[in-house]
Amino acid sequence: MNERRDPNWNRTVADVEQAVEACLKSLDKYEQAFAHVLAAQPVTVKPNFEARIADSAEHWTSTLKLAQKHADDVEELLAEQQNLWANWQDQYATWRSSLEQQGAKPTG
């Protein structure tokens, strides 16, 4: 295959090289002009302590309300179990007493 070569290919390569060099110079200027923006410095923002305290108070209030609800549920269950246990003890005492009245000795 017969390829035709551009006799000015050296000129084309030189033009590309100049274009790349111009881009690099432009980037250098950009970096110099915006060095303060590009610098890796942390941005310090003073926290709004009043808002943080309010958020914390709301969090604790909701946590305490939830804890109170759970405590109330547990107290209700304990009271129910206490009533059941007291009822069982009463029934056991009645049964034991009836056995003693009949002259039998209960075991347990």
Secondary structure as a PSIPRED ss2 file (coil, helix, strand):
# PSIPRED VFORMAT (PSIPRED V4.0)

   1 M C   1.000  0.000  0.000
   2 N C   1.000  0.000  0.000
   3 E C   1.000  0.000  0.000
   4 R C   1.000  0.000  0.000
   5 R C   1.000  0.000  0.000
   6 D C   1.000  0.000  0.000
   7 P C   1.000  0.000  0.000
   8 N C   1.000  0.000  0.000
   9 W H   0.000  1.000  0.000
  10 N H   0.000  1.000  0.000
  11 R H   0.000  1.000  0.000
  12 T H   0.000  1.000  0.000
  13 V H   0.000  1.000  0.000
  14 A H   0.000  1.000  0.000
  15 D H   0.000  1.000  0.000
  16 V H   0.000  1.000  0.000
  17 E H   0.000  1.000  0.000
  18 Q H   0.000  1.000  0.000
  19 A H   0.000  1.000  0.000
  20 V H   0.000  1.000  0.000
  21 E H   0.000  1.000  0.000
  22 A H   0.000  1.000  0.000
  23 C H   0.000  1.000  0.000
  24 L H   0.000  1.000  0.000
  25 K H   0.000  1.000  0.000
  26 S H   0.000  1.000  0.000
  27 L H   0.000  1.000  0.000
  28 D H   0.000  1.000  0.000
  29 K H   0.000  1.000  0.000
  30 Y H   0.000  1.000  0.000
  31 E H   0.000  1.000  0.000
  32 Q H   0.000  1.000  0.000
  33 A H   0.000  1.000  0.000
  34 F C   1.000  0.000  0.000
  35 A H   0.000  1.000  0.000
  36 H H   0.000  1.000  0.000
  37 V H   0.000  1.000  0.000
  38 L H   0.000  1.000  0.000
  39 A C   1.000  0.000  0.000
  40 A C   1.000  0.000  0.000
  41 Q C   1.000  0.000  0.000
  42 P C   1.000  0.000  0.000
  43 V C   1.000  0.000  0.000
  44 T C   1.000  0.000  0.000
  45 V C   1.000  0.000  0.000
  46 K C   1.000  0.000  0.000
  47 P C   1.000  0.000  0.000
  48 N C   1.000  0.000  0.000
  49 F H   0.000  1.000  0.000
  50 E H   0.000  1.000  0.000
  51 A H   0.000  1.000  0.000
  52 R H   0.000  1.000  0.000
  53 I H   0.000  1.000  0.000
  54 A H   0.000  1.000  0.000
  55 D H   0.000  1.000  0.000
  56 S H   0.000  1.000  0.000
  57 A H   0.000  1.000  0.000
  58 E H   0.000  1.000  0.000
  59 H H   0.000  1.000  0.000
  60 W H   0.000  1.000  0.000
  61 T H   0.000  1.000  0.000
  62 S H   0.000  1.000  0.000
  63 T H   0.000  1.000  0.000
  64 L H   0.000  1.000  0.000
  65 K H   0.000  1.000  0.000
  66 L H   0.000  1.000  0.000
  67 A H   0.000  1.000  0.000
  68 Q H   0.000  1.000  0.000
  69 K H   0.000  1.000  0.000
  70 H H   0.000  1.000  0.000
  71 A H   0.000  1.000  0.000
  72 D H   0.000  1.000  0.000
  73 D H   0.000  1.000  0.000
  74 V H   0.000  1.000  0.000
  75 E H   0.000  1.000  0.000
  76 E H   0.000  1.000  0.000
  77 L H   0.000  1.000  0.000
  78 L H   0.000  1.000  0.000
  79 A H   0.000  1.000  0.000
  80 E H   0.000  1.000  0.000
  81 Q H   0.000  1.000  0.000
  82 Q H   0.000  1.000  0.000
  83 N H   0.000  1.000  0.000
  84 L H   0.000  1.000  0.000
  85 W H   0.000  1.000  0.000
  86 A H   0.000  1.000  0.000
  87 N H   0.000  1.000  0.000
  88 W H   0.000  1.000  0.000
  89 Q H   0.000  1.000  0.000
  90 D H   0.000  1.000  0.000
  91 Q H   0.000  1.000  0.000
  92 Y H   0.000  1.000  0.000
  93 A H   0.000  1.000  0.000
  94 T H   0.000  1.000  0.000
  95 W H   0.000  1.000  0.000
  96 R H   0.000  1.000  0.000
  97 S H   0.000  1.000  0.000
  98 S H   0.000  1.000  0.000
  99 L H   0.000  1.000  0.000
 100 E H   0.000  1.000  0.000
 101 Q H   0.000  1.000  0.000
 102 Q C   1.000  0.000  0.000
 103 G C   1.000  0.000  0.000
 104 A C   1.000  0.000  0.000
 105 K C   1.000  0.000  0.000
 106 P C   1.000  0.000  0.000
 107 T C   1.000  0.000  0.000
 108 G C   1.000  0.000  0.000
